[in-house]
Amino acid sequence: MSEPLKKTSIADQDSSWRAPQKEGPSVLRDILCLEDFEAPARRYIPRPIFGYVIAGADSGGTIRANRAAYDELAFLPQVLRGTAQRTQKTTLFGHTYDSPFGFSPMGGVSLAAYQGDLVLARAAQRNNIPMILSGAALTTLEAVREAGSTTWFQAYLPGDEQAIEQLIDRVKRAGYETLVLTVDVPVASNLEIGVRSGFRKPFQPSLRLAWDGLTRPRWLFGMFLKTLWLHGMPHVENMTSVRSPMISIDKARERGQMDRLDWTHLALVRRLWKGNLVVKGILNRDDARRVRELGGDGIIVSNHGGRQLEGSISPIRVLSGIVAEAGKMVVMVDSTIRRGTDVLKALGMGAQFVFVGRPILYAAAIAGHYGVDHAVKLLHDEIHRNMALLGITELSQMNRQRLMLNQGFDGAHLPSFNQ
């Protein structure tokens, strides 16, 4: 009599896989992919805040172009490759992460979710992936680093040497190992959807703002009033030496002189910061070369999720050209990544890692740490499944030979993605 077949689970195949949560809000039962988080988040988050989060620059065309660029790429899978022992572990700066993705820096997380920055930091550590804390966050960089050891810090620096020295000294003392300098925000962008939704920096007390809160009672009592009662008025904590309140009758907020930031300041940062230095917001291969020459350790190819310059090129289109200039630097990418297939396409075009933004914020808003863990598992599982369908067992096997343009023919190159 033959022995019964042994059943193997995904956990047997990949030691970094995590079992699904057995508890958590019922809303998560209908969340099957990252895009599913948006609708319940829209119902939960007040209109001005949601409008700010979802907004792209001007008409939002860059966000649509980011998505279209991924859709233009098609896979060339191979079969009968024996993919049972696949893994998606990825090593960056000497640390091995369980997945090839992390959380992008987002300044509004703690407006959407109670102590959202801490929720993300703890979830990132629990799932062994990096989280980048935004310089515009409403939680101190010290508290977030204490909550999650896999946290990186992202700085918005003014073109002022003293301010740069003060902030870098603070980041050092907090124990961060990786500093991310965002360089594509010399001025505030034109987020029309956010403005039309009633968002201002800082919020101005008004009847409309009060109504928006009253019509979202779960957010009002479970997030905003709870925050005020336990922690006081939220402030922007990590931008400058001045803490800026989120709600104020004063319409001005100190941004610093970020339009004065130039390459000499990056050189100063490199001299002051001995840890891993990553420059975020690179779309031009000449800029990538200059970062390399100044001693950068990594680059995040990014158009800020479509939130800065309307009409800027989609990161995936220029990725391979930037990789060619990067030398030994780690090349990462973000901006409108939503699926495991997006992650694999980015890796195929030369990226070593990707970062995901808005869906993670939505997940934290509607279900706290349960939501974030669910989002991580969804994306992790998509990558795990698609690796098998592609015929690969390690992410290093995902290369340009496994991709082609949808409108191309057999043997065609990828001209529009080869800048």
N, C-alpha and C positions, 0 to 999 in steps of 0.2 A: 504494500500500500504506500503510495507516495506521500511525502510529508506535505502539510498545508503550506501554501505560500505565505511568506513573512511579509506583513504589511509594513511599509516604511512611510514615515511622516516627513513633512518638510523639515521639522526639527532635526530628524536623523540626517537629512541631506545637507543642512547648513546650520552649523552650531550657533550662528549669530541671529537665527530666527527666534522671535519671541511669541509665545502663545497668546491668543486673543484675550482681552480683558473679559472676566466673567461678570463684572459689574460695571455700572456707569449709567449715565443718562440714557433714556430710551431713544432720544433723538439720534443717537449714533447708529441705531439699527438700520436706518435708511441711508447712511453715508457709505457709499461704495467706492468713491474715488475722491481725490482732493477737491475737485470742482463742486462736489455735492455740499461742501461746507458753506458755500456762499449764500444760498437761499435762507437757511435758518439764521445765519449771522445777520443778514439784512433785516430780518424780523426782530432780532434781539438788540442790535446796536442802534442807538439813536441816529437819526438821519444825518445830522452834520458830521458825526464821527465816521459813519460808514461812507459818506460821500468823500471825505478826506482820504480814507484808506483805499477806496477803489479807484480814485481819480488818476488819470494820466494827464500829461501836459496838454494844454490847449484842448483839442477835440478828442484826444485819446487814440489817435491813429497809430502811434508808435506801439501801443500795447497790442493792437490788432495785427500789426506787421510782425511783432515778435512771434505771435502764435502762427501766423502764416508761414514764417520761415521754417519752423519745425515741421509743418505739414508738407513742405516741399521735399523733404528727405524721406527716402524709402529704404527699408532693410533688404539685404541679400542673405537670407538665412542659409545655414548648412544643416543637413540632417544626419542621423545615425552617428552622433559624436559621443555618446555616452556621457551625459551631463548630470548624473545623479550627485556627484560630489562638488557641485558648484559653490562658490563663495563670493561675496561682494565686499569683503574686508578691504580697506584702503588705508595706506599709510601716508600721512602728511606731517612734515616737520618732526619726524621721529615718533609720532603717535599713531597707532593703528586703530582706526574707527571701524564700527560694525557695518556701516553703509557709506556709499559715496556721495552723501548729501548732508547738508546742515541747514540751520535756520539763518536767513538773511537778517541784517540789522533793520529793526522797525521801531520808530519812535513812538508810535501810538498804541503799543500793545497794552499798556496799563491804563489806557482810556477805554479799551474794549473789554478787557478781562481783569478781574480782581487780582492785583499783584501779578499782572501778566508777565512781566520781565522775569520774575522769580519762577513762575510756572514753567516758562520756556527753558530757563537755565537748569532747573531740576530735571525736566524731561530730557534735555540733551545729555546730561550726565547719566541718567538712568538708561538711556538707549545708546550710550557711547557714540555720540556724534557731536560736532561742534555747534555752538550757538554764538552768533556775533551780536553783542550788545550794542545798540545804537547810542551814539553820543547825544542824541536828542531824547533819550529815555527818561522816564519819570521816576526811575529808581537809581539810587547811587551805584556807581560802578563797583564800589567796595562790597555792597550787599549782594550784588548779583554774582560776583566772583566767589564769594563765600558760599553761595547757594549751589554753584555748579562749576566744577573744576575744568570742564571742557569749554568754558566760555572764552571767547576772544573779545577784544574791545575795539570798537570802530570810532574813530575821531573825526569830527568836523573842526578843522583848525583854521584860525584866522591867520592872516599874513603878519603876525606879530611875534617876534622871537621870545619875548618874556612870557606871553601867554602859552606858547608852545612848550617852553621849558617847564612851566608850572604843571601843565596837564600831563606831560610825559612822566614827570616825577611822581605824580599822583598814581598813574597807571602802574608804574614800577612798584610802588609801595603796596599796591593792592594785590600784587602777585601774578599779574597777567603775563603770559608767555608770548602771545601773538597780538600785535597791534595792526589794525586795518585803517589806513588813511584813505578816506573817500575824497576824490579830487574833482568830481563832476558837478559841484554845487557852488560855483563862485557867487551866484545870486539865487534868490528864491525863485522857484518855477511858477508857472501860471497854471494852477490846478483849478480849472473852471468848474468842473463838476463838484469839487469840494466847496467852492465859493457859492455856487448856486444852491447847495444843500444847507448853507448856513454856517459853514466852518470858518473860523477866524483864529488867528494866533495873536494873543491868547483869546479864549472865548470871551465874548462880551455878555454880561448878564442881560437877559431880555425875556420877554414873554414867550417868544418863539422857542428859545432854549429851554425854558421851563416846561413848555408843552411837549417838546420832543422827549424830555425825560419822563414826564408823567405818562406818556403813551407807551413807554417801555418800562413797566414797573419792575420786571425781573432785573433789568440793568440798573434801574434807579436805586433799588433797595439792596440788591445783591452785589453791586459793584460800586456805584458812586457814593451813596450815603454811607455804606460800610467803610469805604476808603476814608471819607471825611471823618467819621467817628473814631476810627482806630489809628489813622495815620496823618490826619490833617489834609490841607489843600495840596494836591499834586503839583510838583514843580519840575521843570526841566533841570536835571541835576548835574549834567556832565559836559555842557557846552562851553561855558565860561566860568569865571569866578563868581558871577552873579546868578543866583537861583531865580528862574522866571516862573511865576505861577501860571497854571493853565487857565484859570478864570480870573479876569481882572478888568477893572474899568479903564485901566491904562492900555491904550491900543498899541503901544510900542513894546517890542521885545528885542533884547540885545542879541544880535547874531554874530557880532565880531566883523572883522573886515576880511571876509573870505575871498573877495574878489582881488585881494592883494597877494594871495598865496601863489608862489611860483616855485620853480625848480630849486632855487637856493634854500627854500624852506624844507623841501624834501631832503636835501643834503644835510641840513641841520638835524632833522628828525633821525636820519640814519646815524649821525654821530652820537646822538643822545640815547637812542634806543638800541640796546644790544640783543634784544630778543628777535623773534620772527617779525619781519616788516612786510606787510602786504599792502599793495596799492589798488584801490577799488575805483572803477569808473573808466577803465582804459578801453578805447575802441580803435585807436590808431596805432599801427605797428611801430611808427617812429617813437611814439610815447613809450611803448613797451621797451624799445631799445634803450631809451634814456633811463627808465627805471632800473633796468639790468645794469647799466653802466654806473649808476649811483649806489649799487649794492642791495637792491631790493631782493627779498626772498620769494615773493609771490605776487601774482596779479589776479584780480577778479575782473574778467571781461564783462562789462555791464553798461546798460543804458538806464540804470536806476529804475528798472521795472517800467520804463516808459514814462517816468514822472519828471524828467528834466527838460531836455531839448526835444521838442516835437519834430519828427522826421529823422531822428538819429538812427543810424544803421542798427539792425538787430545783431546782438552779440554773436549768435551762432554763425552768421555770415562772414565775420572777420576773424573767427576763432583760429582757423588753421594758420593764417598769416601771422597772427600774434604769437602763436606757439613757435613758429619758425624763428622769431626774433627773441624769444624768451630765454634761450640757453638753458641753464640749470634751474631757472626759477619755476616754482609751482604755478601752473596756469589753471585757474578756476573760472566759473561762469555762473551768472544768474540772469534774472529777468524773464518772468512769465513761464517758468517751468512748472508743469502741472501733472505730468505722467512719468511712469517709469520708462516709457519709450523715449520721452524727452531727455531723460538723464542719459540713457544709453546712446542716443544720437549725439549729445554733447561730448560724451566720452569718445565716441567714434571720430569726432572732428578734432580731437586732440586735448580736450580738457581732462584734468585729473580729478576734478571734484566739482560739485554744483551746489548752489544754495537756493532755497525756496522761501518765499515771503508770505504774501497775503493769505493763502490757505491755512498756514500755521496760526496766524493771528485769529482767523475765523474759528479754528478748532479750539483755541484757548478760550475765546469769548463764549462759545455755546456750551462747552463741557469741561473747561478747566484742564487739569492734567490728564483726565480720561480722554478728552478730545485730542490733545496733542499726541498722546501715545497711540491713539487710533490712527491719526494722520501718518505718523512715522511707520506704523505697521503696514498701512495701505500701500505706501510708496515702496517700502522695502519688499513687500510681497510681489508687487508689479515687476520690479527689477528681477527678483528671483525667478519668477515665472517666465519672463521674457528672455532671460539668459538661456534657459532650456530651449525655448522656441528658436532662438538664434543659433544654438549649437555651440555655446561657450561655457566654460567652467570658471574662468577668472576674468575680471574686468579688463585686464591687460590685453585680452584677446579681441576686445571691441575696438576695431580700427577702421580706417577709411575704406578698406576693401569690402567691408560689410554694409556700405551705404552707397546709394546713388540718387540722382534727382528723379522725382516722380515722372517728369516729362522726358527723361533721357531714354536712351536705348542701350542695349547690352554693350559693355565696353566703354561707354561714355564717361568722361571726367565730370567733375563738379565745378564748372567755371565760376558760377556766381558765389560759391562758398570757398573760394581758393584765393583770397586776397592776402 
